[in-house]
Each structure stands twice: as C-alpha cells, then as structure tokens.
C-alpha cells in the first residue's frame, strides 16, 4: 500500500498546478530547480502578471498588466479606477484558476507614492478565498518583482 503523503494523486495542491518558483532558484549544485504548487503558485503567477508589461513576452505579446503606464502619475480616483480595470482585465484573461472578487487600491500612509493593491480572490477548484497585497510604486521606475 502506498503512502498517501508522498503520492502526487493525494497532494491537495497538485491539481492547482505547479511551476518554477519566482524568481527562479536552484538547489545547491544547480541540479534541481525549486518548485511551487497550489496557492503559492497562483500567488506568484499573479505577481508575475502584475509586474509584466504587455509586449514584454516574445511568445505572448498580450500577456501582462501594463501598470508601468501609471508610473509618475498623480494619485486620483481616475487613476485608481484605471488601475483596477487593468488588473481585472489581466486576471480575467490570464489566470483562469481564480475568480477575482475585488481589487482595492489604496495609498500607503507609510510611504509617498506607494499604492497597496489588494486582490481578493477565490480559487475555483477548492472554492477557498485568499487575498494578496501587491505594492506598486508610482514614483520609482522599478516594481518589487523587477
């Protein structure tokens, strides 16, 4: 009889997908790449989606969120509304494993020019709710993932 904990058929996260960790990291000696699966894979995929500019990927030119369009913009309700729309559209098209419940964008009180983008989502396969906060710096030319 097999041990259920080592059998991938009984791994609760395996059906959600798995992939390389981001940023990619390797085991000592470079023999193995570190992998993530389940909700961690989804969260890293969302981070990649939000930090990728459209046209940046050669084989998937439409992939990305184009948040860089908002760099150096003045914080207003119009800007916040456009950011929410860009994110909602990108998640709808490129992350089918989740249903986006809401996107909230708020100005950080701790740092000028920092927006906290909160994604509240439900993993479709498990009907479990999660959230993540993505920091977006309006006044700097880099994002936390790049």
Backbone torsions as a table, in degrees:
resi	resn	phi	psi	omega
1	UNK	NA	136.0	-176.5
2	UNK	-83.6	155.5	177.2
3	UNK	-81.2	119.5	-176.4
4	UNK	-64.1	-27.2	-177.2
5	UNK	-73.0	-23.6	-180.0
6	UNK	-101.4	-6.8	-178.9
7	UNK	-85.0	121.9	-178.5
8	UNK	-61.7	-22.2	177.7
9	UNK	-68.2	-22.0	-179.4
10	UNK	-103.5	4.5	178.2
11	UNK	-77.4	115.5	-175.4
12	UNK	-61.5	-26.1	-177.5
13	UNK	-93.8	-14.3	-172.7
14	UNK	-63.7	-31.9	-178.4
15	UNK	-75.0	-12.0	176.2
16	UNK	-84.0	-11.3	179.0
17	UNK	107.7	161.7	175.7
18	UNK	-148.1	159.6	-179.8
19	UNK	-167.3	-179.3	177.7
20	UNK	-62.6	144.8	173.9
21	UNK	-67.5	155.2	178.5
22	UNK	-126.7	128.6	-3.4
23	UNK	-67.6	153.5	-177.7
24	UNK	-57.4	137.1	175.5
25	UNK	-137.6	152.1	-172.5
26	UNK	-123.8	153.1	175.9
27	UNK	-67.4	159.4	178.6
28	UNK	-53.0	129.1	-177.8
29	UNK	90.7	-8.1	176.7
30	UNK	75.1	12.9	-177.4
31	UNK	-73.6	-32.9	-177.2
32	UNK	-131.5	145.8	173.5
33	UNK	-95.6	141.8	177.9
34	UNK	-73.8	135.8	-177.0
35	UNK	-114.0	154.7	172.0
36	UNK	-127.5	154.4	178.4
37	UNK	-145.5	169.3	176.8
38	UNK	66.3	-139.0	-176.1
39	UNK	-64.6	-34.2	177.1
40	UNK	-61.8	-38.9	177.7
41	UNK	-65.8	-42.1	178.8
42	UNK	-62.8	-45.6	-178.5
43	UNK	-64.1	-41.1	177.4
44	UNK	-66.5	-36.8	177.1
45	UNK	-63.7	-39.4	176.8
46	UNK	-64.1	-41.6	177.1
47	UNK	-61.2	-41.2	177.5
48	UNK	-64.8	-44.4	179.7
49	UNK	-59.3	-44.7	-177.7
50	UNK	-71.3	-26.6	-177.1
51	UNK	-96.8	0.0	-179.2
52	UNK	-98.4	133.1	175.4
53	UNK	-85.2	143.8	175.6
54	UNK	-61.2	138.1	-178.4
55	UNK	90.2	-9.3	-178.4
56	UNK	-73.4	-31.7	179.5
57	UNK	-93.3	124.6	-175.3
58	UNK	-62.9	-45.2	-175.8
59	UNK	-87.2	-11.9	177.8
60	UNK	-136.2	74.2	-173.2
61	UNK	-64.1	-25.7	-179.4
62	UNK	-85.6	-10.7	-178.3
63	UNK	-68.2	137.9	174.9
64	UNK	129.4	-178.3	-173.4
65	UNK	-125.1	-15.0	177.8
66	UNK	57.8	35.1	176.8
67	UNK	-64.9	-20.0	179.8
68	UNK	-62.0	-19.9	176.7
69	UNK	-60.3	-24.3	-175.2
70	UNK	-95.4	-1.4	179.5
71	UNK	-57.4	138.7	178.7
72	UNK	64.8	14.7	177.0
73	UNK	-79.4	156.7	177.1
74	UNK	-85.2	130.7	-177.8
75	UNK	-67.9	120.9	178.7
76	UNK	-149.4	170.4	177.6
77	UNK	-64.9	-33.6	177.3
78	UNK	-64.0	-44.9	178.6
79	UNK	-63.3	-44.6	180.0
80	UNK	-62.6	-41.9	178.1
81	UNK	-62.8	-40.9	179.0
82	UNK	-68.0	-39.4	177.1
83	UNK	-61.2	-46.4	178.5
84	UNK	-58.3	-42.7	-179.3
85	UNK	-65.5	-44.7	178.4
86	UNK	-59.1	-45.2	-177.9
87	UNK	-67.5	-45.4	179.7
88	UNK	-58.8	-44.7	179.7
89	UNK	-63.9	-44.2	-178.5
90	UNK	-64.0	-44.1	-180.0
91	UNK	-66.0	-40.9	178.5
92	UNK	-58.4	-42.0	-175.8
93	UNK	-84.2	-27.7	-169.1
94	UNK	-123.1	-0.8	177.0
95	UNK	-135.0	79.3	-175.6
96	UNK	-72.5	-11.9	-178.4
97	UNK	-75.1	-12.0	-177.5
98	UNK	-126.9	160.0	168.4
99	UNK	-112.3	122.5	-178.8
100	UNK	-80.1	116.3	-179.6
101	UNK	-82.6	-42.3	178.4
102	UNK	-161.6	156.0	173.2
103	UNK	-125.8	123.1	176.9
104	UNK	-118.1	136.2	177.8
105	UNK	-124.4	122.8	-179.5
106	UNK	-135.8	149.8	179.1
107	UNK	-78.6	135.3	179.3
108	UNK	-75.8	134.3	175.3
109	UNK	-80.3	-17.3	-175.8
110	UNK	-82.5	-29.6	-173.4
111	UNK	-144.0	129.2	178.9
112	UNK	-66.3	137.5	177.3
113	UNK	80.9	6.4	179.4
114	UNK	-103.9	124.9	174.8
115	UNK	-107.5	135.9	174.9
116	UNK	-98.4	114.3	179.6
117	UNK	-100.6	114.8	-178.0
118	UNK	-105.9	121.6	176.6
119	UNK	-105.0	123.4	174.2
120	UNK	-107.9	120.8	-174.2
121	UNK	-141.7	160.3	177.1
122	UNK	-117.8	128.6	175.2
123	UNK	-75.5	119.2	-174.2
124	UNK	-60.1	-41.7	-174.3
125	UNK	-68.1	-29.1	-176.5
126	UNK	-114.4	-9.8	-175.6
127	UNK	57.5	33.0	178.9
128	UNK	-101.9	139.4	-179.0
129	UNK	-96.2	141.9	178.1
130	UNK	-141.4	168.0	171.0
131	UNK	-145.0	157.8	175.7
132	UNK	-143.7	151.5	177.0
133	UNK	-115.1	126.4	179.7
134	UNK	-111.9	119.0	178.2
135	UNK	-80.7	130.6	178.2
136	UNK	-125.3	120.6	-177.5
137	UNK	-94.9	113.8	179.3
138	UNK	-74.0	-26.8	-171.4
139	UNK	-100.7	3.7	179.5
140	UNK	-124.4	153.2	-176.3
141	UNK	-87.1	10.9	178.1
142	UNK	-130.0	153.2	174.3
143	UNK	-106.4	167.6	-177.8
144	UNK	-62.6	-25.9	-179.0
145	UNK	-88.8	-12.6	-174.9
146	UNK	-122.2	NA	NA
